[in-house]
Amino acid sequence: MPTTAPPVHCRAAQRATYRAIVNMSERLALGAKRVIDVLGAATALLVLLPLLGALALVLLAVQGRPVLFRQLRPGRAGRPFHIVKFRTMRPPRDGEIGYLTDDARVTRIGRLLRERSLDELPELWNVLRGEMSLVGPRPLLMEYLDQYTPEQRRRHDVAPGITGWAAVNGRHAIRFEDRMALDVWYVDHWSLWLDLRILARTVVHVIRRTDVSAVENVDLGFPLPRSAEPQRCTPVPAVRPQGPAGGSSAAGG
């Protein structure tokens, strides 16, 4: 006997049930991602505390204050937050635009930190605060937001990360538009397993110093403002890192 199709209202109920299950699964996965972020960042900060202290003392002795800097970066949905890093550049001088003068402003000790990705370690604090994730598209500069295509803007559908799919697939060695495409791919294919793969590959890349450059000379494909006020460095409070930008790069990575 031929089977009859279920009534329309039954099919609608089935679709609604399926969507509810998918939404619940996604919420549980995102909740698990946040737990991994908090536990991972807290553990890393505790384990790396001696290294962080030693780096801070070296930077203080060589470069002076401030040791840390903060800079506005776009987070999830483009909402700005203050990213915290070790300072790797001198402040811009009169007439210098911060993100256009990287090569001239990066310090010798700052170059060493960048080549080993050590300047990124204070971002673990941003992860604890919920502004970043361990894994996600790198938070670039606020000046880029108005220049993105609608497709590239989708990279902000998730929280930015300390490392990401683009970071372990070429990072500074690939074109800017390819980096954007990899970020969007991550958004479309995100899973906890993918995050774990990226974290494992990041450890290997950091040890080997693969595809890392102290100063990026990237063709963005769009112009940046050339009359911006120079960004100044100010001290970061010891308890809640809130200092300013002294070490941004034009590609913001």
N, C-alpha and C positions, 0 to 999 in steps of 0.2 A: 504494500500500500504506500502511496506517496505520502511523504511527511508534510505536514502543514507548518508554515513559518509561524513563529510565536507572534502574538499580537503586538501592535506598535507600542503600546504602553509597557509591555514586558521588555521589549528591546531597549526602550528608553531607560527603564529601571536598571537593566543590565549595564548599559553604558555609564549611568550615574554611579553604580556600585564600583565598576572598574576604575573610574576616575577617582573615587574616594579612596580606593585601595592604593592607587598610584600616588596620590597626594600624601597619604599617611606614610607610605614607604619613603617618599622624598623627605618628609619632615623628620622621620626617624634617622635617615642617613645624614641630614644636615645637623641634627642634634648630636649624632655620633662624631661628626667632623669637628664640631665645637668642643666636645669633650677631649678629643685628641689634641686640638689646638691648645687648650688650657693646660692639660697634663704635659704635653710636649714642651710648651714654652716655659712652664714653671720648672720642669726638670732641667731643661737646658740652661736656664738662668742660674739655677743652683750649682750645676756641675761646672758651668763656665765662669762662675763668679771670680775665681782667682785670675783667670785670663782677662776678664773684663776689667778687673782692678788694675792688673799690670799694664794693659793697654792704655787705660785712663792716665796712669802715672807717667808713662812714656810720652803720651801726647801732651800732657801738662808741662813736662820738662822741656820738650822740644818746641812745641807750638804756643804754649801758654793757654790762657782761657779764651773762650770756652772750649771744653773738651768735647761736649756734645752739641749738636745743633738740631733744630727742628725746621720743617718746611711744610707748607700746605700742599697736600696731594689729594687727588680725588679718590674716594673710596667707593663702596658699593653704591650704585645708583648715582655716582658722581658727587656724593656728599663729601665735602672737604674734611680732612683730619690732619693733625700734625704728625708727620713721620719723624722718628728719632733715629739718628745715626751718629757714629763717631765723626767728628769734623775732619775732613781730609783736604780742605782748601783754605787759603787765606780769604778774608772778606773782600768783596769787590772794592776797587778804588773808585774815586770820582770819575764818572764817565764810562765805567765798565758795567756791562749787563751780565748778571751772574751766569745765566745759562748759555751765554755766547762766548765766555772767556775761560772755559774749563782748563784748557791746556796750559794757559799762563798762570792759573791760580792754584792748581793742585800742588801740594807740598811733597817733598821727598818721602816723608813718613806716610803721608796720605796715599801716595802711589803704591807703596808696599802693602798697605791695608786693603786697598781696592783690588790689587792683583790677587789677594788671598781671600777676598770677600769678607774680611774681618770687620769692615766698617758697617756691615749690615746687622751685626749681632744685637745692637740695642733695639732693633725692630721687634725683638721678642716681647718687649714691653707693649708695643702696639698690638701684638697678638693677644696678650693677656687682657688688654682693655677692650677687645672685641672689634678693633678698628681694622685689623688685618687678620689673615689666616696664615698658617704655615705654608700652604700651597694655594696659589692663585695667580692671576695676571699681575705683573709687577706694577706698582702704582707710579705712573709717570707724572708729568708736570701739569698743573692746572691750565697752563697756556695752550695745551693740546686739545682741550675738550671741544672747543668750537670748530676745530679743524677736522675732527673725525668724520668719516662717512657713517651713515646709519648702521652699517654692518660692523664697523670697528667699534662703535659706541656700545655694542653689546658686550664688550669685554668688562663693562662695569655692572653686568647683571649679577656678578658674584663679588665677594670680598677680595681685595688685592692680597697678594701673598709675598712672603719673603723669597720663595722660589716658585717656579711655575713650569708649565709645559714648554714655553718658549725658552726659558732659561736653560733647560737640559736638552734643547734641540737647536743649538747654535748661538743663543744669547747675543753677544756682541759681534759675532761673526756673520750674521745674516742681515738681510735688508729689513728696514723698519716695517714695511708693509707685510713682509713674511712673518715678522714677529706678531703683528696684529692678527694675522690670519690664524696663527697657532694659538693665540689667546682665545679667539672666538671658538676654535675647535675644542679647546678645553671646556669652555662654557657648555657646549653642546654634548660633550661626552663625559662630563664629570662623573666620578664614582669614588668611593673610598679606596678601592683597589688602585685606581689611577693615581690618587694622591700618594699612596704608599710607594708605588713605583717611582714617582717623581722624587720623593724624599730620598729613596735609596740611590737613584741616579745622581742627585745633588751632592751627596756625600762623596761619590766617586769623582765628580767634576771638580769639587773644591779641592780634593787631595791632589788631583792631577793638574789643577788650574787650567781647565779646558775652556776655550772660547771666552776668556775673560780679558778685558782691556781696562787699564787704569783710566784712560780718557777715551770717550767715544766720539768718533767723527762720523755721524750718521746722516744720510740724506733722508730727511723726514718726508719730503714730498710736498711740504707746505711751508710757508714763511712763518717765522715767529716775530712777535713785536720786538722792535729794536730801540724802543725809547722807554723801556720799563725802568722803574726806580730800582737802583741796585739793592740787592738783598743784604741785610746786615746780620751779623752774628751777635747774639746776646746769650748770656749764661743760661743754662738749663737748671731749674731747681733740682735738688738732690733727690727728693722723694717722688715727685711727679714730673718726669722729664718733659719740660716745656721750654726749650730754648729756641733758636732760630736757624735760618738756613745759612750754612757756610760751606756746603759741599754738594750742591746739586750738580747734575750733569745734564747736558742738552737733551740726551735721550732718556734721562730720568731714571735709569736702571740702577 
